[in-house]
Amino acid sequence: MTKFYVTTAIDYVNGEPHLGHAYEKIGADVLTRYMRQRKADAFLLVGTDEHSLNVARSAAARGQDPRLYCDEMAAVFAAAYQKLGISYNRLVRTSEPKHKVLVEKLIARMHQEGHVYQGEYSGWYCESCEAFMDEDQLVDGKCPTHPTREVKWLKENNYFFALSNFGQRLLEHIESNPQFIQPETRRNEVLMRLKEGLRDISISRSSLDWGIPLPMDPAQVVYVWVDALMSYLTGAGVTDVDQLGEWWPADYHIIGKDILWFHCVIWPAVLMALCIPLPKAVSVHGFMRSPTGERLSKSSGIIIDPLVLSEKYGHEILRYYLIKNIHWGRDCNFSTDELELLYNNDLANDYGNLLSRTTAMVEKYFPRGLHVDDSSDVLDQELIGTANAAIDTFNKAFSTLDFSAGIAAVVELVSKANKYVDLTAPWILAREEKLDRLSTVLYRLLDSLHTATVLLAPVMPDHCQKVWQQLGLSGSPSDVDPSCLAPGSYPLKATVSRGEAVFPRWERK
């Protein structure tokens, strides 16, 4: 069985999760569920980033020890992701003992191999990003990601990673592997900066005591971003450079565009220094923004709580909106109006209505089962062609994380099936007792529903299971490989059972 390892950015625990966190994890979860459908042994890693100045300050503000604070916040994130239907295999924590041991081993190895040296650092530091910045990265003297926060000038005796030694190797790797950084716009952004040259970077802090001590100088702690990036190895079960386990290298690191440089330059260079294989791809999504266009951020105080939305609409409806309405890689303003409109149009009026009217007619006219007389009619062939196109488009799109295009193809199939009902007029066929033709028409509708339900299962597994049961099918749509799906897969002997509306219309109160 093919191994498939997906990671998401591990989250700072200096505040509760917001919709931006949820969007990233939902996208990663949809990809992982899709690969599981395709019979891959897919592993999804999420995590919490617990060593940082921000976390230490948040703990102090509560009057708590940082470790106790992190224990509580890690539980908050785990519970949130469970409520959002994130089927992760492991939640890695940077404060856990296994991670500390691995980081110490890797830093010691880098030091022994001459990739880490001691020196003095002075420069601008954004406490919200936990990142050092060059003068030309600042906008009006402030961090471009956190424009409401002042950057600070720091001067410390630190340890440095010789990043500048890896510039040419990084350029060659990115240029010879076009899919390493996705989408292309982010790839070009990294290449442009790389061609300007690299500077060595500080990988330790002497002014903090909440972190993993440097093995060669315990008075300093490992810089939070180096510590955090190594959690992808910890989560995969890596215990040393020559003990990589069964999951590494990652197939996808899924991240936001604000941490592009860390994942596409610093992290690959660290892995090169350690002679560890690089991840196969880094997929970069855009920012989730408020209805008026501000970026969601704990530091700015602009937050949309995904659990409040989940409680109001249901977590799978939220998942559908985020996956269908937002093009992966682009920024998007969140809108409850758009969510409600999309739900009613796509799910209540089209998908749910098709299910309701089809199962009602099958129960009424063919309670003992259907047969297919002939599907050579031009309307049948058009519907079959749309189903084939939907399957093909969906698989190509989901394989490249173009979720919106994949779901749009399924919506087109459902819309075509609803038009097919109107054009074939099964109620007239019943009145005229053209039962062979009526049976064929109803089979084509059930088969279209079968196809749509398999394809939508990674996004809405629970709702799709309810549809599956009304279609009289055993097992789960999540167990059907969409890459092997074809029109005509719906079994004739299935016993249809119309139930309650799976997608009742949303009425604003």
Secondary structure as a PSIPRED ss2 file (coil, helix, strand):
# PSIPRED VFORMAT (PSIPRED V4.0)

   1 M C   1.000  0.000  0.000
   2 T C   1.000  0.000  0.000
   3 K E   0.000  0.000  1.000
   4 F E   0.000  0.000  1.000
   5 Y E   0.000  0.000  1.000
   6 V E   0.000  0.000  1.000
   7 T E   0.000  0.000  1.000
   8 T E   0.000  0.000  1.000
   9 A C   1.000  0.000  0.000
  10 I C   1.000  0.000  0.000
  11 D E   0.000  0.000  1.000
  12 Y E   0.000  0.000  1.000
  13 V C   1.000  0.000  0.000
  14 N C   1.000  0.000  0.000
  15 G C   1.000  0.000  0.000
  16 E C   1.000  0.000  0.000
  17 P C   1.000  0.000  0.000
  18 H C   1.000  0.000  0.000
  19 L H   0.000  1.000  0.000
  20 G H   0.000  1.000  0.000
  21 H H   0.000  1.000  0.000
  22 A H   0.000  1.000  0.000
  23 Y H   0.000  1.000  0.000
  24 E H   0.000  1.000  0.000
  25 K H   0.000  1.000  0.000
  26 I H   0.000  1.000  0.000
  27 G H   0.000  1.000  0.000
  28 A H   0.000  1.000  0.000
  29 D H   0.000  1.000  0.000
  30 V H   0.000  1.000  0.000
  31 L H   0.000  1.000  0.000
  32 T H   0.000  1.000  0.000
  33 R H   0.000  1.000  0.000
  34 Y H   0.000  1.000  0.000
  35 M H   0.000  1.000  0.000
  36 R H   0.000  1.000  0.000
  37 Q H   0.000  1.000  0.000
  38 R C   1.000  0.000  0.000
  39 K C   1.000  0.000  0.000
  40 A C   1.000  0.000  0.000
  41 D E   0.000  0.000  1.000
  42 A E   0.000  0.000  1.000
  43 F E   0.000  0.000  1.000
  44 L E   0.000  0.000  1.000
  45 L E   0.000  0.000  1.000
  46 V E   0.000  0.000  1.000
  47 G E   0.000  0.000  1.000
  48 T E   0.000  0.000  1.000
  49 D E   0.000  0.000  1.000
  50 E C   1.000  0.000  0.000
  51 H C   1.000  0.000  0.000
  52 S C   1.000  0.000  0.000
  53 L H   0.000  1.000  0.000
  54 N H   0.000  1.000  0.000
  55 V H   0.000  1.000  0.000
  56 A H   0.000  1.000  0.000
  57 R H   0.000  1.000  0.000
  58 S H   0.000  1.000  0.000
  59 A H   0.000  1.000  0.000
  60 A H   0.000  1.000  0.000
  61 A H   0.000  1.000  0.000
  62 R C   1.000  0.000  0.000
  63 G C   1.000  0.000  0.000
  64 Q C   1.000  0.000  0.000
  65 D C   1.000  0.000  0.000
  66 P H   0.000  1.000  0.000
  67 R H   0.000  1.000  0.000
  68 L H   0.000  1.000  0.000
  69 Y H   0.000  1.000  0.000
  70 C H   0.000  1.000  0.000
  71 D H   0.000  1.000  0.000
  72 E H   0.000  1.000  0.000
  73 M H   0.000  1.000  0.000
  74 A H   0.000  1.000  0.000
  75 A H   0.000  1.000  0.000
  76 V H   0.000  1.000  0.000
  77 F H   0.000  1.000  0.000
  78 A H   0.000  1.000  0.000
  79 A H   0.000  1.000  0.000
  80 A H   0.000  1.000  0.000
  81 Y H   0.000  1.000  0.000
  82 Q H   0.000  1.000  0.000
  83 K H   0.000  1.000  0.000
  84 L C   1.000  0.000  0.000
  85 G C   1.000  0.000  0.000
  86 I C   1.000  0.000  0.000
  87 S C   1.000  0.000  0.000
  88 Y C   1.000  0.000  0.000
  89 N C   1.000  0.000  0.000
  90 R E   0.000  0.000  1.000
  91 L E   0.000  0.000  1.000
  92 V E   0.000  0.000  1.000
  93 R E   0.000  0.000  1.000
  94 T C   1.000  0.000  0.000
  95 S C   1.000  0.000  0.000
  96 E C   1.000  0.000  0.000
  97 P H   0.000  1.000  0.000
  98 K H   0.000  1.000  0.000
  99 H H   0.000  1.000  0.000
 100 K H   0.000  1.000  0.000
 101 V H   0.000  1.000  0.000
 102 L H   0.000  1.000  0.000
 103 V H   0.000  1.000  0.000
 104 E H   0.000  1.000  0.000
 105 K H   0.000  1.000  0.000
 106 L H   0.000  1.000  0.000
 107 I H   0.000  1.000  0.000
 108 A H   0.000  1.000  0.000
 109 R H   0.000  1.000  0.000
 110 M H   0.000  1.000  0.000
 111 H H   0.000  1.000  0.000
 112 Q H   0.000  1.000  0.000
 113 E C   1.000  0.000  0.000
 114 G C   1.000  0.000  0.000
 115 H C   1.000  0.000  0.000
 116 V E   0.000  0.000  1.000
 117 Y E   0.000  0.000  1.000
 118 Q E   0.000  0.000  1.000
 119 G E   0.000  0.000  1.000
 120 E E   0.000  0.000  1.000
 121 Y E   0.000  0.000  1.000
 122 S E   0.000  0.000  1.000
 123 G E   0.000  0.000  1.000
 124 W E   0.000  0.000  1.000
 125 Y E   0.000  0.000  1.000
 126 C E   0.000  0.000  1.000
 127 E C   1.000  0.000  0.000
 128 S C   1.000  0.000  0.000
 129 C C   1.000  0.000  0.000
 130 E C   1.000  0.000  0.000
 131 A E   0.000  0.000  1.000
 132 F E   0.000  0.000  1.000
 133 M E   0.000  0.000  1.000
 134 D C   1.000  0.000  0.000
 135 E H   0.000  1.000  0.000
 136 D H   0.000  1.000  0.000
 137 Q H   0.000  1.000  0.000
 138 L C   1.000  0.000  0.000
 139 V E   0.000  0.000  1.000
 140 D C   1.000  0.000  0.000
 141 G C   1.000  0.000  0.000
 142 K E   0.000  0.000  1.000
 143 C C   1.000  0.000  0.000
 144 P C   1.000  0.000  0.000
 145 T C   1.000  0.000  0.000
 146 H C   1.000  0.000  0.000
 147 P C   1.000  0.000  0.000
 148 T C   1.000  0.000  0.000
 149 R C   1.000  0.000  0.000
 150 E E   0.000  0.000  1.000
 151 V C   1.000  0.000  0.000
 152 K E   0.000  0.000  1.000
 153 W E   0.000  0.000  1.000
 154 L E   0.000  0.000  1.000
 155 K E   0.000  0.000  1.000
 156 E E   0.000  0.000  1.000
 157 N E   0.000  0.000  1.000
 158 N E   0.000  0.000  1.000
 159 Y E   0.000  0.000  1.000
 160 F E   0.000  0.000  1.000
 161 F E   0.000  0.000  1.000
 162 A C   1.000  0.000  0.000
 163 L H   0.000  1.000  0.000
 164 S H   0.000  1.000  0.000
 165 N H   0.000  1.000  0.000
 166 F H   0.000  1.000  0.000
 167 G H   0.000  1.000  0.000
 168 Q H   0.000  1.000  0.000
 169 R H   0.000  1.000  0.000
 170 L H   0.000  1.000  0.000
 171 L H   0.000  1.000  0.000
 172 E H   0.000  1.000  0.000
 173 H H   0.000  1.000  0.000
 174 I H   0.000  1.000  0.000
 175 E H   0.000  1.000  0.000
 176 S H   0.000  1.000  0.000
 177 N C   1.000  0.000  0.000
 178 P C   1.000  0.000  0.000
 179 Q C   1.000  0.000  0.000
 180 F C   1.000  0.000  0.000
 181 I E   0.000  0.000  1.000
 182 Q E   0.000  0.000  1.000
 183 P C   1.000  0.000  0.000
 184 E H   0.000  1.000  0.000
 185 T H   0.000  1.000  0.000
 186 R H   0.000  1.000  0.000
 187 R H   0.000  1.000  0.000
 188 N H   0.000  1.000  0.000
 189 E H   0.000  1.000  0.000
 190 V H   0.000  1.000  0.000
 191 L H   0.000  1.000  0.000
 192 M H   0.000  1.000  0.000
 193 R H   0.000  1.000  0.000
 194 L H   0.000  1.000  0.000
 195 K C   1.000  0.000  0.000
 196 E C   1.000  0.000  0.000
 197 G C   1.000  0.000  0.000
 198 L C   1.000  0.000  0.000
 199 R C   1.000  0.000  0.000
 200 D C   1.000  0.000  0.000
 201 I E   0.000  0.000  1.000
 202 S E   0.000  0.000  1.000
 203 I C   1.000  0.000  0.000
 204 S E   0.000  0.000  1.000
 205 R E   0.000  0.000  1.000
 206 S C   1.000  0.000  0.000
 207 S C   1.000  0.000  0.000
 208 L C   1.000  0.000  0.000
 209 D C   1.000  0.000  0.000
 210 W C   1.000  0.000  0.000
 211 G C   1.000  0.000  0.000
 212 I C   1.000  0.000  0.000
 213 P E   0.000  0.000  1.000
 214 L E   0.000  0.000  1.000
 215 P C   1.000  0.000  0.000
 216 M C   1.000  0.000  0.000
 217 D E   0.000  0.000  1.000
 218 P E   0.000  0.000  1.000
 219 A E   0.000  0.000  1.000
 220 Q E   0.000  0.000  1.000
 221 V E   0.000  0.000  1.000
 222 V E   0.000  0.000  1.000
 223 Y C   1.000  0.000  0.000
 224 V H   0.000  1.000  0.000
 225 W H   0.000  1.000  0.000
 226 V H   0.000  1.000  0.000
 227 D H   0.000  1.000  0.000
 228 A H   0.000  1.000  0.000
 229 L H   0.000  1.000  0.000
 230 M C   1.000  0.000  0.000
 231 S H   0.000  1.000  0.000
 232 Y H   0.000  1.000  0.000
 233 L H   0.000  1.000  0.000
 234 T H   0.000  1.000  0.000
 235 G H   0.000  1.000  0.000
 236 A C   1.000  0.000  0.000
 237 G C   1.000  0.000  0.000
 238 V C   1.000  0.000  0.000
 239 T C   1.000  0.000  0.000
 240 D E   0.000  0.000  1.000
 241 V C   1.000  0.000  0.000
 242 D C   1.000  0.000  0.000
 243 Q E   0.000  0.000  1.000
 244 L C   1.000  0.000  0.000
 245 G C   1.000  0.000  0.000
 246 E C   1.000  0.000  0.000
 247 W C   1.000  0.000  0.000
 248 W C   1.000  0.000  0.000
 249 P C   1.000  0.000  0.000
 250 A C   1.000  0.000  0.000
 251 D C   1.000  0.000  0.000
 252 Y E   0.000  0.000  1.000
 253 H E   0.000  0.000  1.000
 254 I E   0.000  0.000  1.000
 255 I E   0.000  0.000  1.000
 256 G E   0.000  0.000  1.000
 257 K H   0.000  1.000  0.000
 258 D H   0.000  1.000  0.000
 259 I H   0.000  1.000  0.000
 260 L H   0.000  1.000  0.000
 261 W H   0.000  1.000  0.000
 262 F H   0.000  1.000  0.000
 263 H H   0.000  1.000  0.000
 264 C H   0.000  1.000  0.000
 265 V H   0.000  1.000  0.000
 266 I H   0.000  1.000  0.000
 267 W H   0.000  1.000  0.000
 268 P H   0.000  1.000  0.000
 269 A H   0.000  1.000  0.000
 270 V H   0.000  1.000  0.000
 271 L H   0.000  1.000  0.000
 272 M H   0.000  1.000  0.000
 273 A H   0.000  1.000  0.000
 274 L H   0.000  1.000  0.000
 275 C C   1.000  0.000  0.000
 276 I C   1.000  0.000  0.000
 277 P C   1.000  0.000  0.000
 278 L C   1.000  0.000  0.000
 279 P C   1.000  0.000  0.000
 280 K C   1.000  0.000  0.000
 281 A C   1.000  0.000  0.000
 282 V E   0.000  0.000  1.000
 283 S E   0.000  0.000  1.000
 284 V E   0.000  0.000  1.000
 285 H E   0.000  0.000  1.000
 286 G C   1.000  0.000  0.000
 287 F C   1.000  0.000  0.000
 288 M E   0.000  0.000  1.000
 289 R E   0.000  0.000  1.000
 290 S C   1.000  0.000  0.000
 291 P C   1.000  0.000  0.000
 292 T C   1.000  0.000  0.000
 293 G C   1.000  0.000  0.000
 294 E C   1.000  0.000  0.000
 295 R E   0.000  0.000  1.000
 296 L C   1.000  0.000  0.000
 297 S E   0.000  0.000  1.000
 298 K C   1.000  0.000  0.000
 299 S C   1.000  0.000  0.000
 300 S C   1.000  0.000  0.000
 301 G C   1.000  0.000  0.000
 302 I E   0.000  0.000  1.000
 303 I C   1.000  0.000  0.000
 304 I C   1.000  0.000  0.000
 305 D C   1.000  0.000  0.000
 306 P H   0.000  1.000  0.000
 307 L H   0.000  1.000  0.000
 308 V H   0.000  1.000  0.000
 309 L H   0.000  1.000  0.000
 310 S H   0.000  1.000  0.000
 311 E H   0.000  1.000  0.000
 312 K H   0.000  1.000  0.000
 313 Y H   0.000  1.000  0.000
 314 G C   1.000  0.000  0.000
 315 H H   0.000  1.000  0.000
 316 E H   0.000  1.000  0.000
 317 I H   0.000  1.000  0.000
 318 L H   0.000  1.000  0.000
 319 R H   0.000  1.000  0.000
 320 Y H   0.000  1.000  0.000
 321 Y H   0.000  1.000  0.000
 322 L H   0.000  1.000  0.000
 323 I H   0.000  1.000  0.000
 324 K H   0.000  1.000  0.000
 325 N H   0.000  1.000  0.000
 326 I C   1.000  0.000  0.000
 327 H C   1.000  0.000  0.000
 328 W C   1.000  0.000  0.000
 329 G C   1.000  0.000  0.000
 330 R C   1.000  0.000  0.000
 331 D C   1.000  0.000  0.000
 332 C E   0.000  0.000  1.000
 333 N E   0.000  0.000  1.000
 334 F C   1.000  0.000  0.000
 335 S C   1.000  0.000  0.000
 336 T H   0.000  1.000  0.000
 337 D H   0.000  1.000  0.000
 338 E H   0.000  1.000  0.000
 339 L H   0.000  1.000  0.000
 340 E H   0.000  1.000  0.000
 341 L H   0.000  1.000  0.000
 342 L H   0.000  1.000  0.000
 343 Y H   0.000  1.000  0.000
 344 N H   0.000  1.000  0.000
 345 N H   0.000  1.000  0.000
 346 D H   0.000  1.000  0.000
 347 L H   0.000  1.000  0.000
 348 A H   0.000  1.000  0.000
 349 N H   0.000  1.000  0.000
 350 D H   0.000  1.000  0.000
 351 Y H   0.000  1.000  0.000
 352 G H   0.000  1.000  0.000
 353 N H   0.000  1.000  0.000
 354 L H   0.000  1.000  0.000
 355 L H   0.000  1.000  0.000
 356 S H   0.000  1.000  0.000
 357 R H   0.000  1.000  0.000
 358 T H   0.000  1.000  0.000
 359 T H   0.000  1.000  0.000
 360 A H   0.000  1.000  0.000
 361 M H   0.000  1.000  0.000
 362 V H   0.000  1.000  0.000
 363 E H   0.000  1.000  0.000
 364 K H   0.000  1.000  0.000
 365 Y H   0.000  1.000  0.000
 366 F C   1.000  0.000  0.000
 367 P C   1.000  0.000  0.000
 368 R C   1.000  0.000  0.000
 369 G C   1.000  0.000  0.000
 370 L C   1.000  0.000  0.000
 371 H C   1.000  0.000  0.000
 372 V C   1.000  0.000  0.000
 373 D C   1.000  0.000  0.000
 374 D C   1.000  0.000  0.000
 375 S C   1.000  0.000  0.000
 376 S C   1.000  0.000  0.000
 377 D C   1.000  0.000  0.000
 378 V H   0.000  1.000  0.000
 379 L H   0.000  1.000  0.000
 380 D H   0.000  1.000  0.000
 381 Q H   0.000  1.000  0.000
 382 E H   0.000  1.000  0.000
 383 L H   0.000  1.000  0.000
 384 I H   0.000  1.000  0.000
 385 G H   0.000  1.000  0.000
 386 T H   0.000  1.000  0.000
 387 A H   0.000  1.000  0.000
 388 N H   0.000  1.000  0.000
 389 A H   0.000  1.000  0.000
 390 A H   0.000  1.000  0.000
 391 I H   0.000  1.000  0.000
 392 D H   0.000  1.000  0.000
 393 T H   0.000  1.000  0.000
 394 F H   0.000  1.000  0.000
 395 N H   0.000  1.000  0.000
 396 K H   0.000  1.000  0.000
 397 A H   0.000  1.000  0.000
 398 F H   0.000  1.000  0.000
 399 S H   0.000  1.000  0.000
 400 T C   1.000  0.000  0.000
 401 L C   1.000  0.000  0.000
 402 D C   1.000  0.000  0.000
 403 F H   0.000  1.000  0.000
 404 S H   0.000  1.000  0.000
 405 A H   0.000  1.000  0.000
 406 G H   0.000  1.000  0.000
 407 I H   0.000  1.000  0.000
 408 A H   0.000  1.000  0.000
 409 A H   0.000  1.000  0.000
 410 V H   0.000  1.000  0.000
 411 V H   0.000  1.000  0.000
 412 E H   0.000  1.000  0.000
 413 L H   0.000  1.000  0.000
 414 V H   0.000  1.000  0.000
 415 S H   0.000  1.000  0.000
 416 K H   0.000  1.000  0.000
 417 A H   0.000  1.000  0.000
 418 N H   0.000  1.000  0.000
 419 K H   0.000  1.000  0.000
 420 Y H   0.000  1.000  0.000
 421 V H   0.000  1.000  0.000
 422 D H   0.000  1.000  0.000
 423 L H   0.000  1.000  0.000
 424 T H   0.000  1.000  0.000
 425 A C   1.000  0.000  0.000
 426 P H   0.000  1.000  0.000
 427 W H   0.000  1.000  0.000
 428 I H   0.000  1.000  0.000
 429 L H   0.000  1.000  0.000
 430 A H   0.000  1.000  0.000
 431 R H   0.000  1.000  0.000
 432 E C   1.000  0.000  0.000
 433 E C   1.000  0.000  0.000
 434 K C   1.000  0.000  0.000
 435 L H   0.000  1.000  0.000
 436 D H   0.000  1.000  0.000
 437 R H   0.000  1.000  0.000
 438 L H   0.000  1.000  0.000
 439 S H   0.000  1.000  0.000
 440 T H   0.000  1.000  0.000
 441 V H   0.000  1.000  0.000
 442 L H   0.000  1.000  0.000
 443 Y H   0.000  1.000  0.000
 444 R H   0.000  1.000  0.000
 445 L H   0.000  1.000  0.000
 446 L H   0.000  1.000  0.000
 447 D H   0.000  1.000  0.000
 448 S H   0.000  1.000  0.000
 449 L H   0.000  1.000  0.000
 450 H H   0.000  1.000  0.000
 451 T H   0.000  1.000  0.000
 452 A H   0.000  1.000  0.000
 453 T H   0.000  1.000  0.000
 454 V H   0.000  1.000  0.000
 455 L H   0.000  1.000  0.000
 456 L H   0.000  1.000  0.000
 457 A C   1.000  0.000  0.000
 458 P C   1.000  0.000  0.000
 459 V C   1.000  0.000  0.000
 460 M C   1.000  0.000  0.000
 461 P H   0.000  1.000  0.000
 462 D H   0.000  1.000  0.000
 463 H H   0.000  1.000  0.000
 464 C H   0.000  1.000  0.000
 465 Q H   0.000  1.000  0.000
 466 K H   0.000  1.000  0.000
 467 V H   0.000  1.000  0.000
 468 W H   0.000  1.000  0.000
 469 Q H   0.000  1.000  0.000
 470 Q H   0.000  1.000  0.000
 471 L C   1.000  0.000  0.000
 472 G C   1.000  0.000  0.000
 473 L C   1.000  0.000  0.000
 474 S C   1.000  0.000  0.000
 475 G C   1.000  0.000  0.000
 476 S C   1.000  0.000  0.000
 477 P H   0.000  1.000  0.000
 478 S H   0.000  1.000  0.000
 479 D H   0.000  1.000  0.000
 480 V C   1.000  0.000  0.000
 481 D C   1.000  0.000  0.000
 482 P H   0.000  1.000  0.000
 483 S H   0.000  1.000  0.000
 484 C H   0.000  1.000  0.000
 485 L C   1.000  0.000  0.000
 486 A C   1.000  0.000  0.000
 487 P C   1.000  0.000  0.000
 488 G C   1.000  0.000  0.000
 489 S C   1.000  0.000  0.000
 490 Y C   1.000  0.000  0.000
 491 P C   1.000  0.000  0.000
 492 L C   1.000  0.000  0.000
 493 K C   1.000  0.000  0.000
 494 A C   1.000  0.000  0.000
 495 T C   1.000  0.000  0.000
 496 V C   1.000  0.000  0.000
 497 S C   1.000  0.000  0.000
 498 R C   1.000  0.000  0.000
 499 G C   1.000  0.000  0.000
 500 E C   1.000  0.000  0.000
 501 A C   1.000  0.000  0.000
 502 V C   1.000  0.000  0.000
 503 F C   1.000  0.000  0.000
 504 P C   1.000  0.000  0.000
 505 R C   1.000  0.000  0.000
 506 W C   1.000  0.000  0.000
 507 E C   1.000  0.000  0.000
 508 R C   1.000  0.000  0.000
 509 K C   1.000  0.000  0.000
